Amino acid sequence: MQMSETSKAPEVGLKLESYQVVYRPLVTEKGVHRATRHNAYAFEVHPQATKTDIKRAIEELFNVRVAGVRTQNRLGKARRYRHRQGVTSGWKKAIVKLAPDSRIDFY
C-alpha cells in the first residue's frame, strides 16, 4: 500500500499541553549568569517531552522566540535514610536559548 504525497505518517508519542511540558524554571547562580550573558534559561521539563514540545511550550507560555533547545536527563542520586538505601528520582532539564530580541523576567 502506497502513501500519497499529501498524507503524513501518524505521529507517535504523548500529546502534552504547554502547561504540562514545563514544570518550573531553575533559578540558580549558574542559571542567572547564563541568562544575563547568553540569553539562555533552564527549566525542569516533563521526562517524555521532546525538544519540539519544549520549544512550542516556552513560546506559548512566555511569548518569546526560541532559537534553540538543549536537554539533559539528570539521574537520581543515591541517598541513605537511617538504615535504608534509596535513590532520588531522575528528571529532565532543558536549556532554552532565546532569540536576541526576547527576554524572560523571573527575578
C-alpha positions as CSV (number, residue, x, y, z in Angstrom):
1,M,0.0,0.0,0.0
2,Q,1.5,3.3,-1.1
3,M,1.1,6.6,0.9
4,S,0.0,9.6,-1.1
5,E,2.2,12.6,-1.0
6,T,-0.4,14.7,0.9
7,S,-0.8,12.2,3.8
8,K,1.7,12.1,6.6
9,A,2.8,9.2,8.8
10,P,1.0,9.2,12.1
11,E,2.8,11.0,14.9
12,V,4.0,8.8,17.8
13,G,4.3,9.9,21.4
14,L,2.4,11.8,24.0
15,K,0.3,14.9,23.2
16,L,1.3,17.3,26.0
17,E,-0.2,20.7,26.6
18,S,2.2,23.6,27.2
19,Y,1.5,23.8,30.9
20,Q,2.2,20.0,31.2
21,V,5.6,20.3,29.5
22,V,7.3,22.9,31.7
23,Y,7.3,22.1,35.4
24,R,9.3,25.0,36.8
25,P,12.2,27.4,35.9
26,L,15.6,26.6,37.5
27,V,16.8,29.8,39.1
28,T,20.4,29.2,40.3
29,E,23.6,31.3,40.2
30,K,24.7,29.5,37.1
31,G,21.3,30.0,35.5
32,V,21.3,33.7,36.2
33,H,24.7,34.0,34.7
34,R,23.6,32.1,31.7
35,A,20.5,34.3,31.3
36,T,22.4,37.6,31.5
37,R,25.3,36.6,29.3
38,H,23.9,34.2,26.8
39,N,20.1,34.8,27.0
40,A,19.6,31.1,27.9
41,Y,17.2,29.8,30.6
42,A,16.9,26.5,32.3
43,F,13.7,24.6,33.1
44,E,12.7,21.3,34.6
45,V,10.5,19.7,32.0
46,H,8.4,16.5,31.5
47,P,10.7,13.5,31.0
48,Q,9.0,12.4,27.8
49,A,8.8,15.9,26.2
50,T,10.8,16.3,23.0
51,K,12.8,19.4,22.0
52,T,10.0,20.4,19.7
53,D,7.4,20.2,22.5
54,I,9.7,22.3,24.8
55,K,10.2,24.9,22.1
56,R,6.4,25.2,21.5
57,A,5.6,25.3,25.2
58,I,8.1,28.1,26.0
59,E,7.0,30.2,23.1
60,E,3.3,29.9,24.1
61,L,3.8,30.4,27.9
62,F,6.2,33.3,27.8
63,N,5.5,34.9,24.4
64,V,9.1,34.7,23.2
65,R,11.0,33.4,20.2
66,V,13.2,30.3,20.9
67,A,16.5,29.9,19.0
68,G,17.5,26.5,20.3
69,V,16.8,23.8,22.9
70,R,19.3,21.5,24.6
71,T,18.2,18.8,27.0
72,Q,19.8,16.7,29.7
73,N,18.5,13.6,31.5
74,R,19.6,14.0,35.1
75,L,20.0,10.7,37.0
76,G,18.8,10.4,40.6
77,K,21.4,10.3,43.4
78,A,21.9,7.6,46.0
79,R,20.7,8.6,49.4
80,R,20.5,7.0,52.8
81,Y,17.9,7.4,55.5
82,R,18.6,5.6,58.7
83,H,19.4,2.1,57.8
84,R,17.9,2.1,54.3
85,Q,19.5,2.8,51.0
86,G,17.5,4.7,48.3
87,V,17.7,6.7,45.1
88,T,16.1,10.1,44.4
89,S,14.0,10.5,41.2
90,G,15.7,11.3,37.9
91,W,14.4,14.4,36.0
92,K,14.9,16.2,32.7
93,K,16.4,19.6,32.3
94,A,16.1,21.8,29.3
95,I,18.3,24.8,28.5
96,V,16.4,27.1,26.2
97,K,18.3,29.8,24.2
98,L,16.1,32.7,23.1
99,A,16.3,35.0,20.1
100,P,18.4,38.2,20.7
101,D,15.2,40.3,20.9
102,S,13.5,38.1,23.5
103,R,13.8,38.1,27.3
104,I,12.1,36.3,30.3
105,D,12.0,38.1,33.7
106,F,11.9,35.7,36.7
107,Y,13.6,38.0,39.2
